[in-house]
Amino acid sequence: MGSMHKWAGLALLALAANAMAQAPGDRILAVWPDDGMWYPARVVEVVGADVHIAYDDGDLGVVRAGDFGPVDWHAGSALQCNWQNRGRYFPGVVEKMDGERIQFLYADGDRETMTISRCRASAPPVRK
């Protein structure tokens, strides 16, 4: 009986992964395993429980349920963004968001308008 419950749980995880990212092009946040941060990405292909993705910086990866979720950023979200696209991330909050364009207020008081492609989060997205 125990193994039947285990397989049922695995099947539910696979279904959840497919339900959250159903088609190539879906916009998601996905964890980058090297630093544990959550970055914007697009679904390339879904193969069973594996979701093949392309991060916005061009890196490719394969994630499973629990390693990706919706882009849930909004005004007030605490993120780290790549200041002037120079490769260094600094903390702050989203002031305004219009689609994928954000106005970001850095903790030191600087502001910048950019796309979400230059930002990351330390916490996983909220699943709805």
MODELLER restraints for C-alpha pairs under 7 A, 6 or more apart:
rsr = mdl.restraints
at = mdl.atoms
rsr.add(forms.Gaussian(group=physical.xy_distance, feature=features.Distance(at['CA:13:A'], at['CA:65:A']), mean=6.22, stdev=0.5))
rsr.add(forms.Gaussian(group=physical.xy_distance, feature=features.Distance(at['CA:14:A'], at['CA:48:A']), mean=6.61, stdev=0.5))
rsr.add(forms.Gaussian(group=physical.xy_distance, feature=features.Distance(at['CA:14:A'], at['CA:49:A']), mean=4.49, stdev=0.5))
rsr.add(forms.Gaussian(group=physical.xy_distance, feature=features.Distance(at['CA:16:A'], at['CA:65:A']), mean=6.66, stdev=0.5))
rsr.add(forms.Gaussian(group=physical.xy_distance, feature=features.Distance(at['CA:17:A'], at['CA:49:A']), mean=6.12, stdev=0.5))
rsr.add(forms.Gaussian(group=physical.xy_distance, feature=features.Distance(at['CA:17:A'], at['CA:64:A']), mean=6.43, stdev=0.5))
rsr.add(forms.Gaussian(group=physical.xy_distance, feature=features.Distance(at['CA:17:A'], at['CA:65:A']), mean=4.79, stdev=0.5))
rsr.add(forms.Gaussian(group=physical.xy_distance, feature=features.Distance(at['CA:18:A'], at['CA:49:A']), mean=6.95, stdev=0.5))
rsr.add(forms.Gaussian(group=physical.xy_distance, feature=features.Distance(at['CA:20:A'], at['CA:69:A']), mean=6.98, stdev=0.5))
rsr.add(forms.Gaussian(group=physical.xy_distance, feature=features.Distance(at['CA:21:A'], at['CA:43:A']), mean=6.90, stdev=0.5))
rsr.add(forms.Gaussian(group=physical.xy_distance, feature=features.Distance(at['CA:23:A'], at['CA:43:A']), mean=6.82, stdev=0.5))
rsr.add(forms.Gaussian(group=physical.xy_distance, feature=features.Distance(at['CA:23:A'], at['CA:45:A']), mean=6.94, stdev=0.5))
rsr.add(forms.Gaussian(group=physical.xy_distance, feature=features.Distance(at['CA:24:A'], at['CA:43:A']), mean=4.83, stdev=0.5))
rsr.add(forms.Gaussian(group=physical.xy_distance, feature=features.Distance(at['CA:24:A'], at['CA:44:A']), mean=4.67, stdev=0.5))
rsr.add(forms.Gaussian(group=physical.xy_distance, feature=features.Distance(at['CA:24:A'], at['CA:45:A']), mean=5.40, stdev=0.5))
rsr.add(forms.Gaussian(group=physical.xy_distance, feature=features.Distance(at['CA:25:A'], at['CA:42:A']), mean=5.36, stdev=0.5))
rsr.add(forms.Gaussian(group=physical.xy_distance, feature=features.Distance(at['CA:25:A'], at['CA:43:A']), mean=5.17, stdev=0.5))
rsr.add(forms.Gaussian(group=physical.xy_distance, feature=features.Distance(at['CA:25:A'], at['CA:44:A']), mean=6.31, stdev=0.5))
rsr.add(forms.Gaussian(group=physical.xy_distance, feature=features.Distance(at['CA:26:A'], at['CA:42:A']), mean=5.51, stdev=0.5))
rsr.add(forms.Gaussian(group=physical.xy_distance, feature=features.Distance(at['CA:26:A'], at['CA:43:A']), mean=5.27, stdev=0.5))
rsr.add(forms.Gaussian(group=physical.xy_distance, feature=features.Distance(at['CA:27:A'], at['CA:41:A']), mean=6.08, stdev=0.5))
rsr.add(forms.Gaussian(group=physical.xy_distance, feature=features.Distance(at['CA:27:A'], at['CA:42:A']), mean=4.78, stdev=0.5))
rsr.add(forms.Gaussian(group=physical.xy_distance, feature=features.Distance(at['CA:27:A'], at['CA:43:A']), mean=6.68, stdev=0.5))
rsr.add(forms.Gaussian(group=physical.xy_distance, feature=features.Distance(at['CA:27:A'], at['CA:71:A']), mean=6.94, stdev=0.5))
rsr.add(forms.Gaussian(group=physical.xy_distance, feature=features.Distance(at['CA:28:A'], at['CA:40:A']), mean=5.89, stdev=0.5))
rsr.add(forms.Gaussian(group=physical.xy_distance, feature=features.Distance(at['CA:28:A'], at['CA:41:A']), mean=5.41, stdev=0.5))
rsr.add(forms.Gaussian(group=physical.xy_distance, feature=features.Distance(at['CA:28:A'], at['CA:42:A']), mean=5.96, stdev=0.5))
rsr.add(forms.Gaussian(group=physical.xy_distance, feature=features.Distance(at['CA:28:A'], at['CA:68:A']), mean=6.54, stdev=0.5))
rsr.add(forms.Gaussian(group=physical.xy_distance, feature=features.Distance(at['CA:28:A'], at['CA:69:A']), mean=5.60, stdev=0.5))
rsr.add(forms.Gaussian(group=physical.xy_distance, feature=features.Distance(at['CA:28:A'], at['CA:70:A']), mean=4.87, stdev=0.5))
rsr.add(forms.Gaussian(group=physical.xy_distance, feature=features.Distance(at['CA:28:A'], at['CA:71:A']), mean=5.31, stdev=0.5))
rsr.add(forms.Gaussian(group=physical.xy_distance, feature=features.Distance(at['CA:29:A'], at['CA:38:A']), mean=5.79, stdev=0.5))
rsr.add(forms.Gaussian(group=physical.xy_distance, feature=features.Distance(at['CA:29:A'], at['CA:39:A']), mean=5.22, stdev=0.5))
rsr.add(forms.Gaussian(group=physical.xy_distance, feature=features.Distance(at['CA:29:A'], at['CA:40:A']), mean=4.53, stdev=0.5))
rsr.add(forms.Gaussian(group=physical.xy_distance, feature=features.Distance(at['CA:29:A'], at['CA:41:A']), mean=5.82, stdev=0.5))
rsr.add(forms.Gaussian(group=physical.xy_distance, feature=features.Distance(at['CA:29:A'], at['CA:68:A']), mean=5.46, stdev=0.5))
rsr.add(forms.Gaussian(group=physical.xy_distance, feature=features.Distance(at['CA:29:A'], at['CA:69:A']), mean=5.45, stdev=0.5))
rsr.add(forms.Gaussian(group=physical.xy_distance, feature=features.Distance(at['CA:29:A'], at['CA:70:A']), mean=5.91, stdev=0.5))
rsr.add(forms.Gaussian(group=physical.xy_distance, feature=features.Distance(at['CA:29:A'], at['CA:71:A']), mean=5.46, stdev=0.5))
rsr.add(forms.Gaussian(group=physical.xy_distance, feature=features.Distance(at['CA:29:A'], at['CA:125:A']), mean=6.90, stdev=0.5))
rsr.add(forms.Gaussian(group=physical.xy_distance, feature=features.Distance(at['CA:30:A'], at['CA:38:A']), mean=5.14, stdev=0.5))
rsr.add(forms.Gaussian(group=physical.xy_distance, feature=features.Distance(at['CA:30:A'], at['CA:39:A']), mean=5.45, stdev=0.5))
rsr.add(forms.Gaussian(group=physical.xy_distance, feature=features.Distance(at['CA:30:A'], at['CA:40:A']), mean=6.45, stdev=0.5))
rsr.add(forms.Gaussian(group=physical.xy_distance, feature=features.Distance(at['CA:30:A'], at['CA:41:A']), mean=6.50, stdev=0.5))
rsr.add(forms.Gaussian(group=physical.xy_distance, feature=features.Distance(at['CA:30:A'], at['CA:67:A']), mean=5.75, stdev=0.5))
rsr.add(forms.Gaussian(group=physical.xy_distance, feature=features.Distance(at['CA:30:A'], at['CA:68:A']), mean=4.18, stdev=0.5))
rsr.add(forms.Gaussian(group=physical.xy_distance, feature=features.Distance(at['CA:30:A'], at['CA:69:A']), mean=6.64, stdev=0.5))
rsr.add(forms.Gaussian(group=physical.xy_distance, feature=features.Distance(at['CA:31:A'], at['CA:37:A']), mean=5.46, stdev=0.5))
rsr.add(forms.Gaussian(group=physical.xy_distance, feature=features.Distance(at['CA:31:A'], at['CA:38:A']), mean=4.30, stdev=0.5))
rsr.add(forms.Gaussian(group=physical.xy_distance, feature=features.Distance(at['CA:31:A'], at['CA:39:A']), mean=6.31, stdev=0.5))
rsr.add(forms.Gaussian(group=physical.xy_distance, feature=features.Distance(at['CA:31:A'], at['CA:67:A']), mean=5.52, stdev=0.5))
rsr.add(forms.Gaussian(group=physical.xy_distance, feature=features.Distance(at['CA:31:A'], at['CA:68:A']), mean=6.35, stdev=0.5))
rsr.add(forms.Gaussian(group=physical.xy_distance, feature=features.Distance(at['CA:32:A'], at['CA:38:A']), mean=6.25, stdev=0.5))
rsr.add(forms.Gaussian(group=physical.xy_distance, feature=features.Distance(at['CA:37:A'], at['CA:120:A']), mean=6.41, stdev=0.5))
rsr.add(forms.Gaussian(group=physical.xy_distance, feature=features.Distance(at['CA:37:A'], at['CA:121:A']), mean=5.78, stdev=0.5))
rsr.add(forms.Gaussian(group=physical.xy_distance, feature=features.Distance(at['CA:37:A'], at['CA:122:A']), mean=4.96, stdev=0.5))
rsr.add(forms.Gaussian(group=physical.xy_distance, feature=features.Distance(at['CA:38:A'], at['CA:120:A']), mean=5.43, stdev=0.5))
rsr.add(forms.Gaussian(group=physical.xy_distance, feature=features.Distance(at['CA:38:A'], at['CA:121:A']), mean=5.02, stdev=0.5))
rsr.add(forms.Gaussian(group=physical.xy_distance, feature=features.Distance(at['CA:38:A'], at['CA:122:A']), mean=6.18, stdev=0.5))
rsr.add(forms.Gaussian(group=physical.xy_distance, feature=features.Distance(at['CA:38:A'], at['CA:123:A']), mean=6.91, stdev=0.5))
rsr.add(forms.Gaussian(group=physical.xy_distance, feature=features.Distance(at['CA:38:A'], at['CA:124:A']), mean=6.37, stdev=0.5))
rsr.add(forms.Gaussian(group=physical.xy_distance, feature=features.Distance(at['CA:39:A'], at['CA:55:A']), mean=6.97, stdev=0.5))
rsr.add(forms.Gaussian(group=physical.xy_distance, feature=features.Distance(at['CA:39:A'], at['CA:119:A']), mean=6.86, stdev=0.5))
rsr.add(forms.Gaussian(group=physical.xy_distance, feature=features.Distance(at['CA:39:A'], at['CA:120:A']), mean=4.84, stdev=0.5))
rsr.add(forms.Gaussian(group=physical.xy_distance, feature=features.Distance(at['CA:39:A'], at['CA:121:A']), mean=6.80, stdev=0.5))
rsr.add(forms.Gaussian(group=physical.xy_distance, feature=features.Distance(at['CA:40:A'], at['CA:55:A']), mean=6.10, stdev=0.5))
rsr.add(forms.Gaussian(group=physical.xy_distance, feature=features.Distance(at['CA:40:A'], at['CA:56:A']), mean=6.04, stdev=0.5))
rsr.add(forms.Gaussian(group=physical.xy_distance, feature=features.Distance(at['CA:40:A'], at['CA:117:A']), mean=6.01, stdev=0.5))
rsr.add(forms.Gaussian(group=physical.xy_distance, feature=features.Distance(at['CA:41:A'], at['CA:53:A']), mean=6.39, stdev=0.5))
rsr.add(forms.Gaussian(group=physical.xy_distance, feature=features.Distance(at['CA:41:A'], at['CA:54:A']), mean=5.46, stdev=0.5))
rsr.add(forms.Gaussian(group=physical.xy_distance, feature=features.Distance(at['CA:41:A'], at['CA:55:A']), mean=4.04, stdev=0.5))
rsr.add(forms.Gaussian(group=physical.xy_distance, feature=features.Distance(at['CA:41:A'], at['CA:56:A']), mean=5.32, stdev=0.5))
rsr.add(forms.Gaussian(group=physical.xy_distance, feature=features.Distance(at['CA:42:A'], at['CA:53:A']), mean=5.54, stdev=0.5))
rsr.add(forms.Gaussian(group=physical.xy_distance, feature=features.Distance(at['CA:42:A'], at['CA:54:A']), mean=5.39, stdev=0.5))
rsr.add(forms.Gaussian(group=physical.xy_distance, feature=features.Distance(at['CA:42:A'], at['CA:55:A']), mean=6.45, stdev=0.5))
rsr.add(forms.Gaussian(group=physical.xy_distance, feature=features.Distance(at['CA:43:A'], at['CA:51:A']), mean=6.79, stdev=0.5))
rsr.add(forms.Gaussian(group=physical.xy_distance, feature=features.Distance(at['CA:43:A'], at['CA:52:A']), mean=6.07, stdev=0.5))
rsr.add(forms.Gaussian(group=physical.xy_distance, feature=features.Distance(at['CA:43:A'], at['CA:53:A']), mean=4.50, stdev=0.5))
rsr.add(forms.Gaussian(group=physical.xy_distance, feature=features.Distance(at['CA:43:A'], at['CA:54:A']), mean=6.52, stdev=0.5))
rsr.add(forms.Gaussian(group=physical.xy_distance, feature=features.Distance(at['CA:44:A'], at['CA:52:A']), mean=5.38, stdev=0.5))
rsr.add(forms.Gaussian(group=physical.xy_distance, feature=features.Distance(at['CA:44:A'], at['CA:53:A']), mean=5.00, stdev=0.5))
rsr.add(forms.Gaussian(group=physical.xy_distance, feature=features.Distance(at['CA:44:A'], at['CA:54:A']), mean=6.47, stdev=0.5))
rsr.add(forms.Gaussian(group=physical.xy_distance, feature=features.Distance(at['CA:45:A'], at['CA:51:A']), mean=6.06, stdev=0.5))
rsr.add(forms.Gaussian(group=physical.xy_distance, feature=features.Distance(at['CA:45:A'], at['CA:52:A']), mean=5.10, stdev=0.5))
rsr.add(forms.Gaussian(group=physical.xy_distance, feature=features.Distance(at['CA:46:A'], at['CA:52:A']), mean=6.10, stdev=0.5))
rsr.add(forms.Gaussian(group=physical.xy_distance, feature=features.Distance(at['CA:49:A'], at['CA:64:A']), mean=6.01, stdev=0.5))
rsr.add(forms.Gaussian(group=physical.xy_distance, feature=features.Distance(at['CA:50:A'], at['CA:62:A']), mean=6.19, stdev=0.5))
rsr.add(forms.Gaussian(group=physical.xy_distance, feature=features.Distance(at['CA:50:A'], at['CA:63:A']), mean=5.92, stdev=0.5))
rsr.add(forms.Gaussian(group=physical.xy_distance, feature=features.Distance(at['CA:50:A'], at['CA:64:A']), mean=5.37, stdev=0.5))
rsr.add(forms.Gaussian(group=physical.xy_distance, feature=features.Distance(at['CA:51:A'], at['CA:62:A']), mean=5.45, stdev=0.5))
rsr.add(forms.Gaussian(group=physical.xy_distance, feature=features.Distance(at['CA:51:A'], at['CA:63:A']), mean=5.21, stdev=0.5))
rsr.add(forms.Gaussian(group=physical.xy_distance, feature=features.Distance(at['CA:51:A'], at['CA:64:A']), mean=5.99, stdev=0.5))
rsr.add(forms.Gaussian(group=physical.xy_distance, feature=features.Distance(at['CA:52:A'], at['CA:61:A']), mean=5.85, stdev=0.5))
rsr.add(forms.Gaussian(group=physical.xy_distance, feature=features.Distance(at['CA:52:A'], at['CA:62:A']), mean=4.43, stdev=0.5))
rsr.add(forms.Gaussian(group=physical.xy_distance, feature=features.Distance(at['CA:52:A'], at['CA:63:A']), mean=6.52, stdev=0.5))
rsr.add(forms.Gaussian(group=physical.xy_distance, feature=features.Distance(at['CA:53:A'], at['CA:60:A']), mean=5.75, stdev=0.5))
rsr.add(forms.Gaussian(group=physical.xy_distance, feature=features.Distance(at['CA:53:A'], at['CA:61:A']), mean=5.31, stdev=0.5))
rsr.add(forms.Gaussian(group=physical.xy_distance, feature=features.Distance(at['CA:53:A'], at['CA:62:A']), mean=6.00, stdev=0.5))
rsr.add(forms.Gaussian(group=physical.xy_distance, feature=features.Distance(at['CA:54:A'], at['CA:60:A']), mean=4.55, stdev=0.5))
rsr.add(forms.Gaussian(group=physical.xy_distance, feature=features.Distance(at['CA:54:A'], at['CA:61:A']), mean=6.45, stdev=0.5))
rsr.add(forms.Gaussian(group=physical.xy_distance, feature=features.Distance(at['CA:56:A'], at['CA:117:A']), mean=5.73, stdev=0.5))
rsr.add(forms.Gaussian(group=physical.xy_distance, feature=features.Distance(at['CA:69:A'], at['CA:125:A']), mean=5.53, stdev=0.5))
rsr.add(forms.Gaussian(group=physical.xy_distance, feature=features.Distance(at['CA:69:A'], at['CA:127:A']), mean=6.24, stdev=0.5))
rsr.add(forms.Gaussian(group=physical.xy_distance, feature=features.Distance(at['CA:70:A'], at['CA:125:A']), mean=6.16, stdev=0.5))
rsr.add(forms.Gaussian(group=physical.xy_distance, feature=features.Distance(at['CA:70:A'], at['CA:127:A']), mean=6.74, stdev=0.5))
rsr.add(forms.Gaussian(group=physical.xy_distance, feature=features.Distance(at['CA:71:A'], at['CA:125:A']), mean=6.68, stdev=0.5))
rsr.add(forms.Gaussian(group=physical.xy_distance, feature=features.Distance(at['CA:72:A'], at['CA:125:A']), mean=5.95, stdev=0.5))
rsr.add(forms.Gaussian(group=physical.xy_distance, feature=features.Distance(at['CA:72:A'], at['CA:126:A']), mean=6.52, stdev=0.5))
rsr.add(forms.Gaussian(group=physical.xy_distance, feature=features.Distance(at['CA:74:A'], at['CA:94:A']), mean=6.59, stdev=0.5))
rsr.add(forms.Gaussian(group=physical.xy_distance, feature=features.Distance(at['CA:74:A'], at['CA:97:A']), mean=6.07, stdev=0.5))
rsr.add(forms.Gaussian(group=physical.xy_distance, feature=features.Distance(at['CA:75:A'], at['CA:94:A']), mean=4.86, stdev=0.5))
rsr.add(forms.Gaussian(group=physical.xy_distance, feature=features.Distance(at['CA:75:A'], at['CA:95:A']), mean=4.96, stdev=0.5))
rsr.add(forms.Gaussian(group=physical.xy_distance, feature=features.Distance(at['CA:75:A'], at['CA:96:A']), mean=5.15, stdev=0.5))
rsr.add(forms.Gaussian(group=physical.xy_distance, feature=features.Distance(at['CA:75:A'], at['CA:97:A']), mean=6.15, stdev=0.5))
rsr.add(forms.Gaussian(group=physical.xy_distance, feature=features.Distance(at['CA:76:A'], at['CA:93:A']), mean=5.57, stdev=0.5))
rsr.add(forms.Gaussian(group=physical.xy_distance, feature=features.Distance(at['CA:76:A'], at['CA:94:A']), mean=5.21, stdev=0.5))
rsr.add(forms.Gaussian(group=physical.xy_distance, feature=features.Distance(at['CA:76:A'], at['CA:95:A']), mean=6.17, stdev=0.5))
rsr.add(forms.Gaussian(group=physical.xy_distance, feature=features.Distance(at['CA:77:A'], at['CA:93:A']), mean=5.42, stdev=0.5))
rsr.add(forms.Gaussian(group=physical.xy_distance, feature=features.Distance(at['CA:77:A'], at['CA:94:A']), mean=5.41, stdev=0.5))
rsr.add(forms.Gaussian(group=physical.xy_distance, feature=features.Distance(at['CA:78:A'], at['CA:92:A']), mean=5.81, stdev=0.5))
rsr.add(forms.Gaussian(group=physical.xy_distance, feature=features.Distance(at['CA:78:A'], at['CA:93:A']), mean=4.49, stdev=0.5))
rsr.add(forms.Gaussian(group=physical.xy_distance, feature=features.Distance(at['CA:78:A'], at['CA:94:A']), mean=6.71, stdev=0.5))
rsr.add(forms.Gaussian(group=physical.xy_distance, feature=features.Distance(at['CA:79:A'], at['CA:91:A']), mean=5.79, stdev=0.5))
rsr.add(forms.Gaussian(group=physical.xy_distance, feature=features.Distance(at['CA:79:A'], at['CA:92:A']), mean=5.78, stdev=0.5))
rsr.add(forms.Gaussian(group=physical.xy_distance, feature=features.Distance(at['CA:79:A'], at['CA:93:A']), mean=5.86, stdev=0.5))
rsr.add(forms.Gaussian(group=physical.xy_distance, feature=features.Distance(at['CA:79:A'], at['CA:119:A']), mean=6.65, stdev=0.5))
rsr.add(forms.Gaussian(group=physical.xy_distance, feature=features.Distance(at['CA:79:A'], at['CA:120:A']), mean=5.87, stdev=0.5))
rsr.add(forms.Gaussian(group=physical.xy_distance, feature=features.Distance(at['CA:79:A'], at['CA:121:A']), mean=4.93, stdev=0.5))
rsr.add(forms.Gaussian(group=physical.xy_distance, feature=features.Distance(at['CA:80:A'], at['CA:89:A']), mean=5.52, stdev=0.5))
rsr.add(forms.Gaussian(group=physical.xy_distance, feature=features.Distance(at['CA:80:A'], at['CA:90:A']), mean=5.01, stdev=0.5))
rsr.add(forms.Gaussian(group=physical.xy_distance, feature=features.Distance(at['CA:80:A'], at['CA:91:A']), mean=4.23, stdev=0.5))
rsr.add(forms.Gaussian(group=physical.xy_distance, feature=features.Distance(at['CA:80:A'], at['CA:92:A']), mean=6.14, stdev=0.5))
rsr.add(forms.Gaussian(group=physical.xy_distance, feature=features.Distance(at['CA:80:A'], at['CA:119:A']), mean=5.62, stdev=0.5))
rsr.add(forms.Gaussian(group=physical.xy_distance, feature=features.Distance(at['CA:80:A'], at['CA:120:A']), mean=5.41, stdev=0.5))
rsr.add(forms.Gaussian(group=physical.xy_distance, feature=features.Distance(at['CA:80:A'], at['CA:121:A']), mean=6.22, stdev=0.5))
rsr.add(forms.Gaussian(group=physical.xy_distance, feature=features.Distance(at['CA:81:A'], at['CA:89:A']), mean=4.92, stdev=0.5))
rsr.add(forms.Gaussian(group=physical.xy_distance, feature=features.Distance(at['CA:81:A'], at['CA:90:A']), mean=5.55, stdev=0.5))
rsr.add(forms.Gaussian(group=physical.xy_distance, feature=features.Distance(at['CA:81:A'], at['CA:91:A']), mean=6.57, stdev=0.5))
rsr.add(forms.Gaussian(group=physical.xy_distance, feature=features.Distance(at['CA:81:A'], at['CA:118:A']), mean=5.60, stdev=0.5))
rsr.add(forms.Gaussian(group=physical.xy_distance, feature=features.Distance(at['CA:81:A'], at['CA:119:A']), mean=4.09, stdev=0.5))
rsr.add(forms.Gaussian(group=physical.xy_distance, feature=features.Distance(at['CA:81:A'], at['CA:120:A']), mean=6.32, stdev=0.5))
rsr.add(forms.Gaussian(group=physical.xy_distance, feature=features.Distance(at['CA:82:A'], at['CA:88:A']), mean=5.29, stdev=0.5))
rsr.add(forms.Gaussian(group=physical.xy_distance, feature=features.Distance(at['CA:82:A'], at['CA:89:A']), mean=4.29, stdev=0.5))
rsr.add(forms.Gaussian(group=physical.xy_distance, feature=features.Distance(at['CA:82:A'], at['CA:90:A']), mean=6.57, stdev=0.5))
rsr.add(forms.Gaussian(group=physical.xy_distance, feature=features.Distance(at['CA:82:A'], at['CA:118:A']), mean=5.28, stdev=0.5))
rsr.add(forms.Gaussian(group=physical.xy_distance, feature=features.Distance(at['CA:82:A'], at['CA:119:A']), mean=6.15, stdev=0.5))
rsr.add(forms.Gaussian(group=physical.xy_distance, feature=features.Distance(at['CA:83:A'], at['CA:89:A']), mean=6.15, stdev=0.5))
rsr.add(forms.Gaussian(group=physical.xy_distance, feature=features.Distance(at['CA:83:A'], at['CA:90:A']), mean=6.78, stdev=0.5))
rsr.add(forms.Gaussian(group=physical.xy_distance, feature=features.Distance(at['CA:85:A'], at['CA:118:A']), mean=6.96, stdev=0.5))
rsr.add(forms.Gaussian(group=physical.xy_distance, feature=features.Distance(at['CA:90:A'], at['CA:106:A']), mean=6.83, stdev=0.5))
rsr.add(forms.Gaussian(group=physical.xy_distance, feature=features.Distance(at['CA:91:A'], at['CA:106:A']), mean=5.86, stdev=0.5))
rsr.add(forms.Gaussian(group=physical.xy_distance, feature=features.Distance(at['CA:91:A'], at['CA:107:A']), mean=5.84, stdev=0.5))
rsr.add(forms.Gaussian(group=physical.xy_distance, feature=features.Distance(at['CA:92:A'], at['CA:104:A']), mean=6.93, stdev=0.5))
rsr.add(forms.Gaussian(group=physical.xy_distance, feature=features.Distance(at['CA:92:A'], at['CA:105:A']), mean=5.48, stdev=0.5))
rsr.add(forms.Gaussian(group=physical.xy_distance, feature=features.Distance(at['CA:92:A'], at['CA:106:A']), mean=4.05, stdev=0.5))
rsr.add(forms.Gaussian(group=physical.xy_distance, feature=features.Distance(at['CA:92:A'], at['CA:107:A']), mean=4.67, stdev=0.5))
rsr.add(forms.Gaussian(group=physical.xy_distance, feature=features.Distance(at['CA:93:A'], at['CA:104:A']), mean=5.87, stdev=0.5))
rsr.add(forms.Gaussian(group=physical.xy_distance, feature=features.Distance(at['CA:93:A'], at['CA:105:A']), mean=5.42, stdev=0.5))
rsr.add(forms.Gaussian(group=physical.xy_distance, feature=features.Distance(at['CA:93:A'], at['CA:106:A']), mean=6.53, stdev=0.5))
rsr.add(forms.Gaussian(group=physical.xy_distance, feature=features.Distance(at['CA:94:A'], at['CA:102:A']), mean=6.60, stdev=0.5))
rsr.add(forms.Gaussian(group=physical.xy_distance, feature=features.Distance(at['CA:94:A'], at['CA:103:A']), mean=6.06, stdev=0.5))
rsr.add(forms.Gaussian(group=physical.xy_distance, feature=features.Distance(at['CA:94:A'], at['CA:104:A']), mean=4.62, stdev=0.5))
rsr.add(forms.Gaussian(group=physical.xy_distance, feature=features.Distance(at['CA:94:A'], at['CA:105:A']), mean=6.27, stdev=0.5))
rsr.add(forms.Gaussian(group=physical.xy_distance, feature=features.Distance(at['CA:95:A'], at['CA:103:A']), mean=5.40, stdev=0.5))
rsr.add(forms.Gaussian(group=physical.xy_distance, feature=features.Distance(at['CA:95:A'], at['CA:104:A']), mean=5.50, stdev=0.5))
rsr.add(forms.Gaussian(group=physical.xy_distance, feature=features.Distance(at['CA:95:A'], at['CA:105:A']), mean=6.30, stdev=0.5))
rsr.add(forms.Gaussian(group=physical.xy_distance, feature=features.Distance(at['CA:96:A'], at['CA:102:A']), mean=5.53, stdev=0.5))
rsr.add(forms.Gaussian(group=physical.xy_distance, feature=features.Distance(at['CA:96:A'], at['CA:103:A']), mean=5.04, stdev=0.5))
rsr.add(forms.Gaussian(group=physical.xy_distance, feature=features.Distance(at['CA:97:A'], at['CA:103:A']), mean=6.47, stdev=0.5))
rsr.add(forms.Gaussian(group=physical.xy_distance, feature=features.Distance(at['CA:100:A'], at['CA:115:A']), mean=5.32, stdev=0.5))
rsr.add(forms.Gaussian(group=physical.xy_distance, feature=features.Distance(at['CA:100:A'], at['CA:116:A']), mean=5.52, stdev=0.5))
rsr.add(forms.Gaussian(group=physical.xy_distance, feature=features.Distance(at['CA:101:A'], at['CA:114:A']), mean=5.62, stdev=0.5))
rsr.add(forms.Gaussian(group=physical.xy_distance, feature=features.Distance(at['CA:101:A'], at['CA:115:A']), mean=4.31, stdev=0.5))
rsr.add(forms.Gaussian(group=physical.xy_distance, feature=features.Distance(at['CA:101:A'], at['CA:116:A']), mean=6.34, stdev=0.5))
rsr.add(forms.Gaussian(group=physical.xy_distance, feature=features.Distance(at['CA:102:A'], at['CA:113:A']), mean=5.62, stdev=0.5))
rsr.add(forms.Gaussian(group=physical.xy_distance, feature=features.Distance(at['CA:102:A'], at['CA:114:A']), mean=5.59, stdev=0.5))
rsr.add(forms.Gaussian(group=physical.xy_distance, feature=features.Distance(at['CA:102:A'], at['CA:115:A']), mean=5.77, stdev=0.5))
rsr.add(forms.Gaussian(group=physical.xy_distance, feature=features.Distance(at['CA:102:A'], at['CA:116:A']), mean=6.65, stdev=0.5))
rsr.add(forms.Gaussian(group=physical.xy_distance, feature=features.Distance(at['CA:103:A'], at['CA:112:A']), mean=5.79, stdev=0.5))
rsr.add(forms.Gaussian(group=physical.xy_distance, feature=features.Distance(at['CA:103:A'], at['CA:113:A']), mean=4.38, stdev=0.5))
rsr.add(forms.Gaussian(group=physical.xy_distance, feature=features.Distance(at['CA:103:A'], at['CA:114:A']), mean=6.65, stdev=0.5))
rsr.add(forms.Gaussian(group=physical.xy_distance, feature=features.Distance(at['CA:104:A'], at['CA:111:A']), mean=5.54, stdev=0.5))
rsr.add(forms.Gaussian(group=physical.xy_distance, feature=features.Distance(at['CA:104:A'], at['CA:112:A']), mean=5.32, stdev=0.5))
rsr.add(forms.Gaussian(group=physical.xy_distance, feature=features.Distance(at['CA:104:A'], at['CA:113:A']), mean=6.14, stdev=0.5))
rsr.add(forms.Gaussian(group=physical.xy_distance, feature=features.Distance(at['CA:105:A'], at['CA:111:A']), mean=4.58, stdev=0.5))
rsr.add(forms.Gaussian(group=physical.xy_distance, feature=features.Distance(at['CA:105:A'], at['CA:112:A']), mean=6.78, stdev=0.5))
